Amino acid sequence: MSAPHPNLALASVTRLSNYRATPVSVARATYTVAEVCGVLGLSRATVYALLRAGELPARRVGSRWIIARHRFDTWLNEAPEPASLRSTGTEVRW
C-alpha cells in the first residue's frame, strides 16, 4: 500500500483556507424576560407574575422561561384594546 502523496494533504488545506466564513445574521427565535420587559415597558416582577399566571405565551425549561418570538408577537398584536381607551375613543399607536 502506498503512502498518500504529501502535497495532496497540503493542497486540501490550501483549498479550504481559501474559503472565508461569511458572517450570517440569524434572528433568535426567542425573547428573554429582560427583552419582554423592554417591549412591554413592565418591571421584571410584573413580567414574571404574568408568566407564572399563564398570561404570556411561554414555556419553562429548567429554571428559565423561554418566550417564543412568533407566539409573543402574535399575542401582543391580538391583545384586546383596554376598555378605558375604547370608551374615550383615544387612538393607540404602537
PDB file of N, CA, C and O in Angstrom:
ATOM      1  N   MET A   1       0.851  -1.172   0.000  1.00  0.00           N
ATOM      2  CA  MET A   1       0.000   0.000   0.000  1.00  0.00           C
ATOM      3  C   MET A   1       0.893   1.230   0.000  1.00  0.00           C
ATOM      4  O   MET A   1       1.822   1.324   0.802  1.00  0.00           O
ATOM      5  N   SER A   2       0.623   2.156  -0.878  1.00  0.00           N
ATOM      6  CA  SER A   2       1.475   3.338  -0.971  1.00  0.00           C
ATOM      7  C   SER A   2       0.965   4.445  -0.054  1.00  0.00           C
ATOM      8  O   SER A   2      -0.235   4.562   0.194  1.00  0.00           O
ATOM      9  N   ALA A   3       1.871   5.232   0.431  1.00  0.00           N
ATOM     10  CA  ALA A   3       1.528   6.364   1.295  1.00  0.00           C
ATOM     11  C   ALA A   3       0.947   7.486   0.439  1.00  0.00           C
ATOM     12  O   ALA A   3       1.356   7.656  -0.709  1.00  0.00           O
ATOM     13  N   PRO A   4       0.001   8.252   0.980  1.00  0.00           N
ATOM     14  CA  PRO A   4      -0.567   9.351   0.206  1.00  0.00           C
ATOM     15  C   PRO A   4       0.515  10.381  -0.114  1.00  0.00           C
ATOM     16  O   PRO A   4       1.456  10.593   0.651  1.00  0.00           O
ATOM     17  N   HIS A   5       0.349  10.984  -1.224  1.00  0.00           N
ATOM     18  CA  HIS A   5       1.316  11.994  -1.660  1.00  0.00           C
ATOM     19  C   HIS A   5       1.303  13.150  -0.655  1.00  0.00           C
ATOM     20  O   HIS A   5       0.223  13.633  -0.316  1.00  0.00           O
ATOM     21  N   PRO A   6       2.460  13.614  -0.163  1.00  0.00           N
ATOM     22  CA  PRO A   6       2.499  14.664   0.857  1.00  0.00           C
ATOM     23  C   PRO A   6       1.887  15.981   0.394  1.00  0.00           C
ATOM     24  O   PRO A   6       1.360  16.729   1.217  1.00  0.00           O
ATOM     25  N   ASN A   7       1.943  16.278  -0.883  1.00  0.00           N
ATOM     26  CA  ASN A   7       1.369  17.540  -1.364  1.00  0.00           C
ATOM     27  C   ASN A   7      -0.154  17.486  -1.450  1.00  0.00           C
ATOM     28  O   ASN A   7      -0.804  18.529  -1.513  1.00  0.00           O
ATOM     29  N   LEU A   8      -0.734  16.280  -1.453  1.00  0.00           N
ATOM     30  CA  LEU A   8      -2.178  16.139  -1.525  1.00  0.00           C
ATOM     31  C   LEU A   8      -2.836  16.736  -0.282  1.00  0.00           C
ATOM     32  O   LEU A   8      -3.804  17.489  -0.390  1.00  0.00           O
ATOM     33  N   ALA A   9      -2.308  16.400   0.902  1.00  0.00           N
ATOM     34  CA  ALA A   9      -2.861  16.948   2.133  1.00  0.00           C
ATOM     35  C   ALA A   9      -2.683  18.454   2.166  1.00  0.00           C
ATOM     36  O   ALA A   9      -3.595  19.172   2.577  1.00  0.00           O
ATOM     37  N   LEU A  10      -1.537  18.943   1.746  1.00  0.00           N
ATOM     38  CA  LEU A  10      -1.276  20.379   1.727  1.00  0.00           C
ATOM     39  C   LEU A  10      -2.223  21.080   0.761  1.00  0.00           C
ATOM     40  O   LEU A  10      -2.698  22.179   1.050  1.00  0.00           O
ATOM     41  N   ALA A  11      -2.501  20.462  -0.374  1.00  0.00           N
ATOM     42  CA  ALA A  11      -3.411  21.054  -1.354  1.00  0.00           C
ATOM     43  C   ALA A  11      -4.816  21.166  -0.770  1.00  0.00           C
ATOM     44  O   ALA A  11      -5.500  22.163  -1.003  1.00  0.00           O
ATOM     45  N   SER A  12      -5.259  20.158  -0.013  1.00  0.00           N
ATOM     46  CA  SER A  12      -6.584  20.201   0.606  1.00  0.00           C
ATOM     47  C   SER A  12      -6.676  21.330   1.615  1.00  0.00           C
ATOM     48  O   SER A  12      -7.669  22.056   1.650  1.00  0.00           O
ATOM     49  N   VAL A  13      -5.651  21.481   2.430  1.00  0.00           N
ATOM     50  CA  VAL A  13      -5.639  22.536   3.439  1.00  0.00           C
ATOM     51  C   VAL A  13      -5.620  23.896   2.766  1.00  0.00           C
ATOM     52  O   VAL A  13      -6.305  24.818   3.210  1.00  0.00           O
ATOM     53  N   THR A  14      -4.856  24.029   1.716  1.00  0.00           N
ATOM     54  CA  THR A  14      -4.774  25.304   0.998  1.00  0.00           C
ATOM     55  C   THR A  14      -6.124  25.658   0.396  1.00  0.00           C
ATOM     56  O   THR A  14      -6.558  26.807   0.484  1.00  0.00           O
ATOM     57  N   ARG A  15      -6.792  24.689  -0.213  1.00  0.00           N
ATOM     58  CA  ARG A  15      -8.106  24.951  -0.791  1.00  0.00           C
ATOM     59  C   ARG A  15      -9.101  25.360   0.277  1.00  0.00           C
ATOM     60  O   ARG A  15      -9.873  26.296   0.069  1.00  0.00           O
ATOM     61  N   LEU A  16      -9.101  24.685   1.412  1.00  0.00           N
ATOM     62  CA  LEU A  16     -10.024  25.018   2.481  1.00  0.00           C
ATOM     63  C   LEU A  16      -9.729  26.389   3.063  1.00  0.00           C
ATOM     64  O   LEU A  16     -10.650  27.111   3.446  1.00  0.00           O
ATOM     65  N   SER A  17      -8.447  26.761   3.136  1.00  0.00           N
ATOM     66  CA  SER A  17      -8.107  28.052   3.712  1.00  0.00           C
ATOM     67  C   SER A  17      -8.491  29.208   2.791  1.00  0.00           C
ATOM     68  O   SER A  17      -8.541  30.356   3.234  1.00  0.00           O
ATOM     69  N   ASN A  18      -8.759  28.928   1.537  1.00  0.00           N
ATOM     70  CA  ASN A  18      -9.184  29.983   0.612  1.00  0.00           C
ATOM     71  C   ASN A  18     -10.628  30.408   0.863  1.00  0.00           C
ATOM     72  O   ASN A  18     -11.042  31.480   0.421  1.00  0.00           O
ATOM     73  N   TYR A  19     -11.385  29.590   1.558  1.00  0.00           N
ATOM     74  CA  TYR A  19     -12.769  29.913   1.863  1.00  0.00           C
ATOM     75  C   TYR A  19     -12.822  30.689   3.170  1.00  0.00           C
ATOM     76  O   TYR A  19     -12.264  30.275   4.186  1.00  0.00           O
ATOM     77  N   ARG A  20     -13.495  31.805   3.116  1.00  0.00           N
ATOM     78  CA  ARG A  20     -13.641  32.617   4.327  1.00  0.00           C
ATOM     79  C   ARG A  20     -15.080  32.532   4.794  1.00  0.00           C
ATOM     80  O   ARG A  20     -16.013  32.547   3.991  1.00  0.00           O
ATOM     81  N   ALA A  21     -15.245  32.444   6.089  1.00  0.00           N
ATOM     82  CA  ALA A  21     -16.592  32.389   6.648  1.00  0.00           C
ATOM     83  C   ALA A  21     -17.253  33.751   6.473  1.00  0.00           C
ATOM     84  O   ALA A  21     -16.662  34.786   6.782  1.00  0.00           O
ATOM     85  N   THR A  22     -18.457  33.736   5.984  1.00  0.00           N
ATOM     86  CA  THR A  22     -19.226  34.960   5.835  1.00  0.00           C
ATOM     87  C   THR A  22     -20.141  35.083   7.038  1.00  0.00           C
ATOM     88  O   THR A  22     -20.917  34.168   7.315  1.00  0.00           O
ATOM     89  N   PRO A  23     -20.067  36.199   7.762  1.00  0.00           N
ATOM     90  CA  PRO A  23     -20.947  36.345   8.915  1.00  0.00           C
ATOM     91  C   PRO A  23     -22.403  36.327   8.465  1.00  0.00           C
ATOM     92  O   PRO A  23     -22.783  37.010   7.514  1.00  0.00           O
ATOM     93  N   VAL A  24     -23.195  35.550   9.152  1.00  0.00           N
ATOM     94  CA  VAL A  24     -24.606  35.429   8.837  1.00  0.00           C
ATOM     95  C   VAL A  24     -25.391  35.926  10.033  1.00  0.00           C
ATOM     96  O   VAL A  24     -25.168  35.489  11.162  1.00  0.00           O
ATOM     97  N   SER A  25     -26.295  36.828   9.784  1.00  0.00           N
ATOM     98  CA  SER A  25     -27.144  37.343  10.851  1.00  0.00           C
ATOM     99  C   SER A  25     -28.362  36.444  10.975  1.00  0.00           C
ATOM    100  O   SER A  25     -29.184  36.368  10.062  1.00  0.00           O
ATOM    101  N   VAL A  26     -28.473  35.776  12.087  1.00  0.00           N
ATOM    102  CA  VAL A  26     -29.590  34.865  12.322  1.00  0.00           C
ATOM    103  C   VAL A  26     -30.408  35.425  13.476  1.00  0.00           C
ATOM    104  O   VAL A  26     -29.889  35.625  14.574  1.00  0.00           O
ATOM    105  N   ALA A  27     -31.677  35.676  13.227  1.00  0.00           N
ATOM    106  CA  ALA A  27     -32.555  36.196  14.268  1.00  0.00           C
ATOM    107  C   ALA A  27     -32.855  35.084  15.262  1.00  0.00           C
ATOM    108  O   ALA A  27     -33.177  33.959  14.878  1.00  0.00           O
ATOM    109  N   ARG A  28     -32.745  35.410  16.525  1.00  0.00           N
ATOM    110  CA  ARG A  28     -33.070  34.427  17.553  1.00  0.00           C
ATOM    111  C   ARG A  28     -34.563  34.140  17.534  1.00  0.00           C
ATOM    112  O   ARG A  28     -35.368  35.013  17.209  1.00  0.00           O
ATOM    113  N   ALA A  29     -34.922  32.933  17.878  1.00  0.00           N
ATOM    114  CA  ALA A  29     -36.322  32.516  17.857  1.00  0.00           C
ATOM    115  C   ALA A  29     -37.040  32.822  19.166  1.00  0.00           C
ATOM    116  O   ALA A  29     -38.252  32.632  19.272  1.00  0.00           O
ATOM    117  N   THR A  30     -36.296  33.295  20.161  1.00  0.00           N
ATOM    118  CA  THR A  30     -36.897  33.530  21.468  1.00  0.00           C
ATOM    119  C   THR A  30     -36.536  34.905  22.017  1.00  0.00           C
ATOM    120  O   THR A  30     -35.550  35.518  21.610  1.00  0.00           O
ATOM    121  N   TYR A  31     -37.359  35.371  22.949  1.00  0.00           N
ATOM    122  CA  TYR A  31     -37.085  36.572  23.726  1.00  0.00           C
ATOM    123  C   TYR A  31     -36.633  36.152  25.114  1.00  0.00           C
ATOM    124  O   TYR A  31     -37.008  35.087  25.603  1.00  0.00           O
ATOM    125  N   THR A  32     -35.836  36.987  25.739  1.00  0.00           N
ATOM    126  CA  THR A  32     -35.509  36.809  27.151  1.00  0.00           C
ATOM    127  C   THR A  32     -36.550  37.566  27.968  1.00  0.00           C
ATOM    128  O   THR A  32     -37.300  38.381  27.430  1.00  0.00           O
ATOM    129  N   VAL A  33     -36.592  37.295  29.262  1.00  0.00           N
ATOM    130  CA  VAL A  33     -37.505  38.024  30.142  1.00  0.00           C
ATOM    131  C   VAL A  33     -37.163  39.513  30.101  1.00  0.00           C
ATOM    132  O   VAL A  33     -38.064  40.352  30.080  1.00  0.00           O
ATOM    133  N   ALA A  34     -35.881  39.848  30.090  1.00  0.00           N
ATOM    134  CA  ALA A  34     -35.464  41.252  30.041  1.00  0.00           C
ATOM    135  C   ALA A  34     -35.953  41.929  28.760  1.00  0.00           C
ATOM    136  O   ALA A  34     -36.371  43.087  28.797  1.00  0.00           O
ATOM    137  N   GLU A  35     -35.905  41.221  27.630  1.00  0.00           N
ATOM    138  CA  GLU A  35     -36.377  41.792  26.370  1.00  0.00           C
ATOM    139  C   GLU A  35     -37.879  42.024  26.401  1.00  0.00           C
ATOM    140  O   GLU A  35     -38.360  43.042  25.902  1.00  0.00           O
ATOM    141  N   VAL A  36     -38.627  41.086  26.984  1.00  0.00           N
ATOM    142  CA  VAL A  36     -40.078  41.250  27.100  1.00  0.00           C
ATOM    143  C   VAL A  36     -40.384  42.449  28.003  1.00  0.00           C
ATOM    144  O   VAL A  36     -41.317  43.206  27.736  1.00  0.00           O
ATOM    145  N   CYS A  37     -39.605  42.618  29.063  1.00  0.00           N
ATOM    146  CA  CYS A  37     -39.773  43.788  29.943  1.00  0.00           C
ATOM    147  C   CYS A  37     -39.628  45.071  29.135  1.00  0.00           C
ATOM    148  O   CYS A  37     -40.421  46.000  29.290  1.00  0.00           O
ATOM    149  N   GLY A  38     -38.622  45.124  28.277  1.00  0.00           N
ATOM    150  CA  GLY A  38     -38.391  46.308  27.467  1.00  0.00           C
ATOM    151  C   GLY A  38     -39.491  46.551  26.451  1.00  0.00           C
ATOM    152  O   GLY A  38     -39.909  47.691  26.248  1.00  0.00           O
ATOM    153  N   VAL A  39     -39.962  45.490  25.813  1.00  0.00           N
ATOM    154  CA  VAL A  39     -41.013  45.623  24.800  1.00  0.00           C
ATOM    155  C   VAL A  39     -42.307  46.110  25.444  1.00  0.00           C
ATOM    156  O   VAL A  39     -42.980  46.989  24.905  1.00  0.00           O
ATOM    157  N   LEU A  40     -42.654  45.541  26.595  1.00  0.00           N
ATOM    158  CA  LEU A  40     -43.912  45.884  27.246  1.00  0.00           C
ATOM    159  C   LEU A  40     -43.807  47.086  28.177  1.00  0.00           C
ATOM    160  O   LEU A  40     -44.823  47.661  28.568  1.00  0.00           O
ATOM    161  N   GLY A  41     -42.581  47.466  28.534  1.00  0.00           N
ATOM    162  CA  GLY A  41     -42.408  48.581  29.477  1.00  0.00           C
ATOM    163  C   GLY A  41     -42.838  48.215  30.876  1.00  0.00           C
ATOM    164  O   GLY A  41     -43.363  49.053  31.610  1.00  0.00           O
ATOM    165  N   LEU A  42     -42.617  46.962  31.252  1.00  0.00           N
ATOM    166  CA  LEU A  42     -43.008  46.468  32.571  1.00  0.00           C
ATOM    167  C   LEU A  42     -41.781  46.054  33.363  1.00  0.00           C
ATOM    168  O   LEU A  42     -40.710  45.823  32.802  1.00  0.00           O
ATOM    169  N   SER A  43     -41.955  45.965  34.678  1.00  0.00           N
ATOM    170  CA  SER A  43     -40.859  45.516  35.537  1.00  0.00           C
ATOM    171  C   SER A  43     -40.681  44.009  35.408  1.00  0.00           C
ATOM    172  O   SER A  43     -41.566  43.298  34.932  1.00  0.00           O
ATOM    173  N   ARG A  44     -39.514  43.539  35.845  1.00  0.00           N
ATOM    174  CA  ARG A  44     -39.251  42.091  35.826  1.00  0.00           C
ATOM    175  C   ARG A  44     -40.259  41.355  36.702  1.00  0.00           C
ATOM    176  O   ARG A  44     -40.744  40.285  36.333  1.00  0.00           O
ATOM    177  N   ALA A  45     -40.572  41.925  37.854  1.00  0.00           N
ATOM    178  CA  ALA A  45     -41.522  41.275  38.766  1.00  0.00           C
ATOM    179  C   ALA A  45     -42.885  41.106  38.101  1.00  0.00           C
ATOM    180  O   ALA A  45     -43.522  40.062  38.246  1.00  0.00           O
ATOM    181  N   THR A  46     -43.330  42.119  37.380  1.00  0.00           N
ATOM    182  CA  THR A  46     -44.629  42.042  36.705  1.00  0.00           C
ATOM    183  C   THR A  46     -44.606  41.008  35.592  1.00  0.00           C
ATOM    184  O   THR A  46     -45.554  40.236  35.446  1.00  0.00           O
ATOM    185  N   VAL A  47     -43.532  40.981  34.802  1.00  0.00           N
ATOM    186  CA  VAL A  47     -43.432  40.001  33.719  1.00  0.00           C
ATOM    187  C   VAL A  47     -43.384  38.588  34.290  1.00  0.00           C
ATOM    188  O   VAL A  47     -44.039  37.688  33.764  1.00  0.00           O
ATOM    189  N   TYR A  48     -42.616  38.382  35.363  1.00  0.00           N
ATOM    190  CA  TYR A  48     -42.584  37.050  35.984  1.00  0.00           C
ATOM    191  C   TYR A  48     -43.960  36.663  36.520  1.00  0.00           C
ATOM    192  O   TYR A  48     -44.349  35.500  36.421  1.00  0.00           O
ATOM    193  N   ALA A  49     -44.697  37.606  37.082  1.00  0.00           N
ATOM    194  CA  ALA A  49     -46.050  37.316  37.575  1.00  0.00           C
ATOM    195  C   ALA A  49     -46.959  36.919  36.408  1.00  0.00           C
ATOM    196  O   ALA A  49     -47.756  35.989  36.532  1.00  0.00           O
ATOM    197  N   LEU A  50     -46.844  37.621  35.277  1.00  0.00           N
ATOM    198  CA  LEU A  50     -47.638  37.277  34.092  1.00  0.00           C
ATOM    199  C   LEU A  50     -47.257  35.904  33.551  1.00  0.00           C
ATOM    200  O   LEU A  50     -48.123  35.149  33.108  1.00  0.00           O
ATOM    201  N   LEU A  51     -45.977  35.578  33.583  1.00  0.00           N
ATOM    202  CA  LEU A  51     -45.528  34.261  33.134  1.00  0.00           C
ATOM    203  C   LEU A  51     -46.080  33.160  34.025  1.00  0.00           C
ATOM    204  O   LEU A  51     -46.597  32.157  33.534  1.00  0.00           O
ATOM    205  N   ARG A  52     -45.969  33.348  35.332  1.00  0.00           N
ATOM    206  CA  ARG A  52     -46.473  32.324  36.269  1.00  0.00           C
ATOM    207  C   ARG A  52     -47.981  32.143  36.155  1.00  0.00           C
ATOM    208  O   ARG A  52     -48.491  31.036  36.329  1.00  0.00           O
ATOM    209  N   ALA A  53     -48.697  33.232  35.861  1.00  0.00           N
ATOM    210  CA  ALA A  53     -50.162  33.165  35.741  1.00  0.00           C
ATOM    211  C   ALA A  53     -50.604  32.613  34.384  1.00  0.00           C
ATOM    212  O   ALA A  53     -51.790  32.358  34.175  1.00  0.00           O
ATOM    213  N   GLY A  54     -49.655  32.427  33.462  1.00  0.00           N
ATOM    214  CA  GLY A  54     -50.001  31.914  32.146  1.00  0.00           C
ATOM    215  C   GLY A  54     -50.559  32.979  31.220  1.00  0.00           C
ATOM    216  O   GLY A  54     -51.155  32.648  30.195  1.00  0.00           O
ATOM    217  N   GLU A  55     -50.381  34.246  31.556  1.00  0.00           N
ATOM    218  CA  GLU A  55     -50.892  35.343  30.736  1.00  0.00           C
ATOM    219  C   GLU A  55     -50.039  35.595  29.497  1.00  0.00           C
ATOM    220  O   GLU A  55     -50.543  36.078  28.483  1.00  0.00           O
ATOM    221  N   LEU A  56     -48.761  35.273  29.573  1.00  0.00           N
ATOM    222  CA  LEU A  56     -47.858  35.422  28.434  1.00  0.00           C
ATOM    223  C   LEU A  56     -47.558  34.043  27.856  1.00  0.00           C
ATOM    224  O   LEU A  56     -47.383  33.087  28.611  1.00  0.00           O
ATOM    225  N   PRO A  57     -47.495  33.924  26.527  1.00  0.00           N
ATOM    226  CA  PRO A  57     -47.189  32.633  25.918  1.00  0.00           C
ATOM    227  C   PRO A  57     -45.709  32.282  26.104  1.00  0.00           C
ATOM    228  O   PRO A  57     -44.838  32.865  25.458  1.00  0.00           O
ATOM    229  N   ALA A  58     -45.440  31.335  26.984  1.00  0.00           N
ATOM    230  CA  ALA A  58     -44.054  30.961  27.283  1.00  0.00           C
ATOM    231  C   ALA A  58     -44.019  29.546  27.836  1.00  0.00           C
ATOM    232  O   ALA A  58     -45.043  28.974  28.208  1.00  0.00           O
ATOM    233  N   ARG A  59     -42.821  29.003  27.879  1.00  0.00           N
ATOM    234  CA  ARG A  59     -42.596  27.673  28.464  1.00  0.00           C
ATOM    235  C   ARG A  59     -41.455  27.770  29.450  1.00  0.00           C
ATOM    236  O   ARG A  59     -40.538  28.576  29.295  1.00  0.00           O
ATOM    237  N   ARG A  60     -41.528  26.950  30.447  1.00  0.00           N
ATOM    238  CA  ARG A  60     -40.468  26.892  31.443  1.00  0.00           C
ATOM    239  C   ARG A  60     -39.545  25.733  31.073  1.00  0.00           C
ATOM    240  O   ARG A  60     -40.001  24.603  30.899  1.00  0.00           O
ATOM    241  N   VAL A  61     -38.263  26.010  30.955  1.00  0.00           N
ATOM    242  CA  VAL A  61     -37.265  24.982  30.673  1.00  0.00           C
ATOM    243  C   VAL A  61     -36.249  25.069  31.799  1.00  0.00           C
ATOM    244  O   VAL A  61     -35.422  25.980  31.843  1.00  0.00           O
ATOM    245  N   GLY A  62     -36.325  24.114  32.698  1.00  0.00           N
ATOM    246  CA  GLY A  62     -35.474  24.172  33.886  1.00  0.00           C
ATOM    247  C   GLY A  62     -35.860  25.381  34.707  1.00  0.00           C
ATOM    248  O   GLY A  62     -37.017  25.514  35.108  1.00  0.00           O
ATOM    249  N   SER A  63     -34.920  26.255  34.963  1.00  0.00           N
ATOM    250  CA  SER A  63     -35.220  27.456  35.733  1.00  0.00           C
ATOM    251  C   SER A  63     -35.428  28.678  34.827  1.00  0.00           C
ATOM    252  O   SER A  63     -35.638  29.785  35.321  1.00  0.00           O
ATOM    253  N   ARG A  64     -35.369  28.479  33.503  1.00  0.00           N
ATOM    254  CA  ARG A  64     -35.505  29.598  32.560  1.00  0.00           C
ATOM    255  C   ARG A  64     -36.879  29.624  31.918  1.00  0.00           C
ATOM    256  O   ARG A  64     -37.524  28.589  31.748  1.00  0.00           O
ATOM    257  N   TRP A  65     -37.312  30.815  31.567  1.00  0.00           N
ATOM    258  CA  TRP A  65     -38.523  30.978  30.784  1.00  0.00           C
ATOM    259  C   TRP A  65     -38.115  31.166  29.328  1.00  0.00           C
ATOM    260  O   TRP A  65     -37.258  31.995  29.021  1.00  0.00           O
ATOM    261  N   ILE A  66     -38.722  30.404  28.440  1.00  0.00           N
ATOM    262  CA  ILE A  66     -38.484  30.509  27.012  1.00  0.00           C
ATOM    263  C   ILE A  66     -39.728  31.140  26.397  1.00  0.00           C
ATOM    264  O   ILE A  66     -40.824  30.586  26.485  1.00  0.00           O
ATOM    265  N   ILE A  67     -39.550  32.292  25.780  1.00  0.00           N
ATOM    266  CA  ILE A  67     -40.671  33.030  25.200  1.00  0.00           C
ATOM    267  C   ILE A  67     -40.469  33.051  23.683  1.00  0.00           C
ATOM    268  O   ILE A  67     -39.633  33.792  23.165  1.00  0.00           O
ATOM    269  N   ALA A  68     -41.245  32.231  22.988  1.00  0.00           N
ATOM    270  CA  ALA A  68     -41.118  32.130  21.529  1.00  0.00           C
ATOM    271  C   ALA A  68     -41.494  33.470  20.900  1.00  0.00           C
ATOM    272  O   ALA A  68     -42.560  34.024  21.168  1.00  0.00           O
ATOM    273  N   ARG A  69     -40.602  33.969  20.068  1.00  0.00           N
ATOM    274  CA  ARG A  69     -40.774  35.290  19.455  1.00  0.00           C
ATOM    275  C   ARG A  69     -42.073  35.361  18.655  1.00  0.00           C
ATOM    276  O   ARG A  69     -42.820  36.328  18.799  1.00  0.00           O
ATOM    277  N   HIS A  70     -42.364  34.365  17.816  1.00  0.00           N
ATOM    278  CA  HIS A  70     -43.563  34.426  16.975  1.00  0.00           C
ATOM    279  C   HIS A  70     -44.839  34.343  17.804  1.00  0.00           C
ATOM    280  O   HIS A  70     -45.822  35.017  17.496  1.00  0.00           O
ATOM    281  N   ARG A  71     -44.835  33.518  18.858  1.00  0.00           N
ATOM    282  CA  ARG A  71     -46.034  33.411  19.701  1.00  0.00           C
ATOM    283  C   ARG A  71     -46.257  34.683  20.504  1.00  0.00           C
ATOM    284  O   ARG A  71     -47.392  35.131  20.662  1.00  0.00           O
ATOM    285  N   PHE A  72     -45.164  35.271  21.017  1.00  0.00           N
ATOM    286  CA  PHE A  72     -45.280  36.515  21.774  1.00  0.00           C
ATOM    287  C   PHE A  72     -45.778  37.645  20.873  1.00  0.00           C
ATOM    288  O   PHE A  72     -46.669  38.403  21.255  1.00  0.00           O
ATOM    289  N   ASP A  73     -45.195  37.755  19.669  1.00  0.00           N
ATOM    290  CA  ASP A  73     -45.608  38.809  18.740  1.00  0.00           C
ATOM    291  C   ASP A  73     -47.074  38.658  18.359  1.00  0.00           C
ATOM    292  O   ASP A  73     -47.795  39.652  18.274  1.00  0.00           O
ATOM    293  N   THR A  74     -47.524  37.425  18.128  1.00  0.00           N
ATOM    294  CA  THR A  74     -48.932  37.180  17.815  1.00  0.00           C
ATOM    295  C   THR A  74     -49.809  37.569  18.996  1.00  0.00           C
ATOM    296  O   THR A  74     -50.837  38.224  18.821  1.00  0.00           O
ATOM    297  N   TRP A  75     -49.405  37.166  20.205  1.00  0.00           N
ATOM    298  CA  TRP A  75     -50.158  37.512  21.419  1.00  0.00           C
ATOM    299  C   TRP A  75     -50.261  39.026  21.557  1.00  0.00           C
ATOM    300  O   TRP A  75     -51.336  39.547  21.854  1.00  0.00           O
ATOM    301  N   LEU A  76     -49.168  39.729  21.346  1.00  0.00           N
ATOM    302  CA  LEU A  76     -49.148  41.178  21.504  1.00  0.00           C
ATOM    303  C   LEU A  76     -50.035  41.862  20.475  1.00  0.00           C
ATOM    304  O   LEU A  76     -50.753  42.806  20.804  1.00  0.00           O
ATOM    305  N   ASN A  77     -49.992  41.396  19.237  1.00  0.00           N
ATOM    306  CA  ASN A  77     -50.793  42.003  18.170  1.00  0.00           C
ATOM    307  C   ASN A  77     -52.276  41.697  18.306  1.00  0.00           C
ATOM    308  O   ASN A  77     -53.110  42.463  17.823  1.00  0.00           O
ATOM    309  N   GLU A  78     -52.619  40.585  18.958  1.00  0.00           N
ATOM    310  CA  GLU A  78     -54.019  40.211  19.102  1.00  0.00           C
ATOM    311  C   GLU A  78     -54.605  40.595  20.450  1.00  0.00           C
ATOM    312  O   GLU A  78     -55.774  40.314  20.714  1.00  0.00           O
ATOM    313  N   ALA A  79     -53.817  41.234  21.309  1.00  0.00           N
ATOM    314  CA  ALA A  79     -54.309  41.637  22.624  1.00  0.00           C
ATOM    315  C   ALA A  79     -55.436  42.652  22.447  1.00  0.00           C
ATOM    316  O   ALA A  79     -55.316  43.587  21.655  1.00  0.00           O
ATOM    317  N   PRO A  80     -56.536  42.464  23.191  1.00  0.00           N
ATOM    318  CA  PRO A  80     -57.648  43.414  23.053  1.00  0.00           C
ATOM    319  C   PRO A  80     -57.250  44.793  23.579  1.00  0.00           C
ATOM    320  O   PRO A  80     -56.436  44.912  24.494  1.00  0.00           O
ATOM    321  N   GLU A  81     -57.826  45.805  22.996  1.00  0.00           N
ATOM    322  CA  GLU A  81     -57.584  47.172  23.428  1.00  0.00           C
ATOM    323  C   GLU A  81     -58.234  47.370  24.798  1.00  0.00           C
ATOM    324  O   GLU A  81     -59.361  46.918  25.000  1.00  0.00           O
ATOM    325  N   PRO A  82     -57.564  48.027  25.741  1.00  0.00           N
ATOM    326  CA  PRO A  82     -58.157  48.244  27.061  1.00  0.00           C
ATOM    327  C   PRO A  82     -59.477  49.001  26.953  1.00  0.00           C
ATOM    328  O   PRO A  82     -59.611  49.916  26.140  1.00  0.00           O
ATOM    329  N   ALA A  83     -60.454  48.614  27.780  1.00  0.00           N
ATOM    330  CA  ALA A  83     -61.788  49.217  27.751  1.00  0.00           C
ATOM    331  C   ALA A  83     -61.713  50.721  27.995  1.00  0.00           C
ATOM    332  O   ALA A  83     -62.480  51.479  27.401  1.00  0.00           O
ATOM    333  N   SER A  84     -60.807  51.162  28.857  1.00  0.00           N
ATOM    334  CA  SER A  84     -60.716  52.586  29.163  1.00  0.00           C
ATOM    335  C   SER A  84     -60.359  53.397  27.919  1.00  0.00           C
ATOM    336  O   SER A  84     -60.780  54.548  27.801  1.00  0.00           O
ATOM    337  N   LEU A  85     -59.601  52.830  26.998  1.00  0.00           N
ATOM    338  CA  LEU A  85     -59.251  53.540  25.775  1.00  0.00           C
ATOM    339  C   LEU A  85     -60.371  53.464  24.748  1.00  0.00           C
ATOM    340  O   LEU A  85     -60.583  54.409  23.988  1.00  0.00           O
ATOM    341  N   ARG A  86     -61.086  52.349  24.719  1.00  0.00           N
ATOM    342  CA  ARG A  86     -62.181  52.204  23.770  1.00  0.00           C
ATOM    343  C   ARG A  86     -63.299  53.182  24.073  1.00  0.00           C
ATOM    344  O   ARG A  86     -63.887  53.749  23.152  1.00  0.00           O
ATOM    345  N   SER A  87     -63.604  53.391  25.350  1.00  0.00           N
ATOM    346  CA  SER A  87     -64.743  54.231  25.718  1.00  0.00           C
ATOM    347  C   SER A  87     -64.483  55.702  25.432  1.00  0.00           C
ATOM    348  O   SER A  87     -65.434  56.452  25.211  1.00  0.00           O
ATOM    349  N   THR A  88     -63.216  56.147  25.430  1.00  0.00           N
ATOM    350  CA  THR A  88     -62.913  57.552  25.189  1.00  0.00           C
ATOM    351  C   THR A  88     -62.644  57.839  23.723  1.00  0.00           C
ATOM    352  O   THR A  88     -62.598  58.998  23.312  1.00  0.00           O
ATOM    353  N   GLY A  89     -62.468  56.791  22.936  1.00  0.00           N
ATOM    354  CA  GLY A  89     -62.170  56.966  21.526  1.00  0.00           C
ATOM    355  C   GLY A  89     -60.724  57.354  21.273  1.00  0.00           C
ATOM    356  O   GLY A  89     -60.373  57.755  20.164  1.00  0.00           O
ATOM    357  N   THR A  90     -59.885  57.240  22.288  1.00  0.00           N
ATOM    358  CA  THR A  90     -58.470  57.562  22.140  1.00  0.00           C
ATOM    359  C   THR A  90     -57.797  56.521  21.276  1.00  0.00           C
ATOM    360  O   THR A  90     -57.952  55.320  21.499  1.00  0.00           O
ATOM    361  N   GLU A  91     -57.050  56.980  20.290  1.00  0.00           N
ATOM    362  CA  GLU A  91     -56.354  56.047  19.401  1.00  0.00           C
ATOM    363  C   GLU A  91     -55.023  55.639  20.012  1.00  0.00           C
ATOM    364  O   GLU A  91     -54.268  56.474  20.510  1.00  0.00           O
ATOM    365  N   VAL A  92     -54.747  54.331  19.966  1.00  0.00           N
ATOM    366  CA  VAL A  92     -53.483  53.816  20.480  1.00  0.00           C
ATOM    367  C   VAL A  92     -52.581  53.580  19.292  1.00  0.00           C
ATOM    368  O   VAL A  92     -52.971  52.899  18.343  1.00  0.00           O
ATOM    369  N   ARG A  93     -51.364  54.138  19.327  1.00  0.00           N
ATOM    370  CA  ARG A  93     -50.402  53.933  18.252  1.00  0.00           C
ATOM    371  C   ARG A  93     -49.254  53.136  18.782  1.00  0.00           C
ATOM    372  O   ARG A  93     -48.669  53.481  19.809  1.00  0.00           O
ATOM    373  N   TRP A  94     -48.926  52.082  18.102  1.00  0.00           N
ATOM    374  CA  TRP A  94     -47.814  51.211  18.510  1.00  0.00           C
ATOM    375  C   TRP A  94     -46.607  51.552  17.741  1.00  0.00           C
ATOM    376  O   TRP A  94     -45.559  50.935  17.933  1.00  0.00           O
TER     377      TRP A  94
END
